[in-house]
Amino acid sequence: MPNTVLILNGPNLNLLGRREPSVYGRETLDDIAAACRVRGEKLRIRVDFRQTNHEGELVEWIQQSHADVRGIILNAAAYTHTSVAIPDALRAVALPCIEVHLSNVHARESFRHHSYISPVATGVIVGLGSQGYLLALDAMARLIADADAANADGPRSLST
């Protein structure tokens, strides 16, 4: 299986660069995608970067990913705080998942403090702007390498 990582982005992230730049910064989602692809090349990871405003499409992409990707980086945006279907899909595919948020959701409105994604995520990165995506790629590369090393070792014998 190739080392492909699926990076999924939820609603309104297509407006980055012009939507509340004081909160989300001036970079566009295309800028972030390009930076992720460059980082992916350095890490020998193929990046499949997508965005949708539709919850069902995120669920479909997650469900379809189980045979084709090694992990998921997810900024579910507002669906983080409202969707039960997305974490259910993540549980079903059982891939490593890193939740990313551009802003520090814990320093914002109280409804943003709860994530339905976090309990099923391998890790969470918040508040570091677009750098969070690159850090998530670095972490995912490590998770993939660790999984490959564990699989190469094979089953361990308990006998002495």
N, C-alpha and C positions, 0 to 999 in steps of 0.2 A: 504494500500500500504506500503510495507517495505521501510525503509529509505535507499534507495540505491542512491548513487551519482556516476555518470559516469564521469570518468576522461579520457579525450581524448588528445592524443598527435599526432602532425603532423610530417612532413617529417624531416628526419635526426636525430630525437631525439633518435632513436635506436642506434646512434653512440656516445651517451654521454659517457664520461669517457675517450674517445680517440680523439674526435673531438674538436679541439680548447679548451683544458682544461683551458687556461688562461682566456677564455671568459665564458665557460659553467661549469667549475669545473671538478673534477675527479670522481664524483659519476656517476654510470651508471643509466640508466632508471629503471633497475631492483631494484637498491638500493632505488630509489625514490618511486617506486611502493610498496616495502616492508614497507618503512616508512609511506606511506599513509595508508596502510592496518592496521598497528599498531595504528595510530592516529584514523582511522575510528572505530576500536574496542572500543577505549576509549570513542568515541563520540556516540557509538551505531549506527554507519552508516556502511552499507555494501558498500565497494568500488569496483567498476568495472573499472579496469585500462586497457586502450588499447592504441596502437600506430599503425599508418599506414603511409606509404609514399604516399598514394593516396587520393586526394581530394574527389573523389566520395564516397570512403568508409567512410570518416568522415561525409559526408552529410547523407549517409544511416544510420549510427549509430545514428546521431542526430534525424533523422526522426523516427526511431524505438523506441526512448527513451521515447516518450511522455506518454506512459501508464505504464512504468516500473520503472522510476526513479524520484527522487524529485528535482534533479538539476544536472547541468553539470559544470565541471571545465575543461577548454579548454586551451591548449597550441597549437595553430594552427601552430606555427613555421612560416615558410616562407609564408604559406597561409594566415596568418594574414594580409599581405600587398598586396595580389593579389586576394583573393577569394571573389566573391560576393555571390556565392552559399552557403557558410557556414553561413554567417549571415542571409540569407534568410531562411535557414533551422531552425536556432535558433528562428527567429521570428515566424515561423510556429508552433513550439512546445510550445512556450511561457512558458518555464521553467526558473527558475533563472539560470544565467550563470556567472561564474567568469572566466575572462581571466587572464592567468598566463604566464609570461615570465621569464626565468632564468636570463637573462641579462637585464640591463637597456637599452631598445631599444631606448630611447630618447637621450642617450649618444653615440649612434653608428651612422652608415651611415644614411644619410637623408632619404633614401627610407624606412628605418625601423621606422620612426617617425609616419607614418600613419597606422592606424589599421582600417580595415573594421569591425572587431569584436567589438571594444569598444563601438560604438553607441548602440549596442543591448545587451551589457553585463550589469549585475547588478553592477559589480565592476571589477577593474583591479589591478593586483599585478605585478610589474616589478622590476627586479634588485636584488632580494633577494635570488637568487639561488634556491636550492631545498626547502628551508624554505618557499618559496612562495606557494608551493603546500599545505603544512601543514596549513599555515595561511588561504588559500582558504577553506580548509576543516572545519576549525574552524568557518569561516564566513558562510559557507553553513549550518553548524549545527544550527547556530543562525537563519538563514533565514527560515529553516525548522521549528524550534521551534516557531518562530513568526507566520508563516503561520498556524501551528496547533493551536496556541492559538487564533488566529483570527477566525478560523473555529469553535472552541469550543464555542466561545462567541455567535455565531449565529448573525442574523441580529439585528441591533440596532433600537430601537423605537425612533422616533423623538418627540413623544408626551410626555407631562409632567404630 
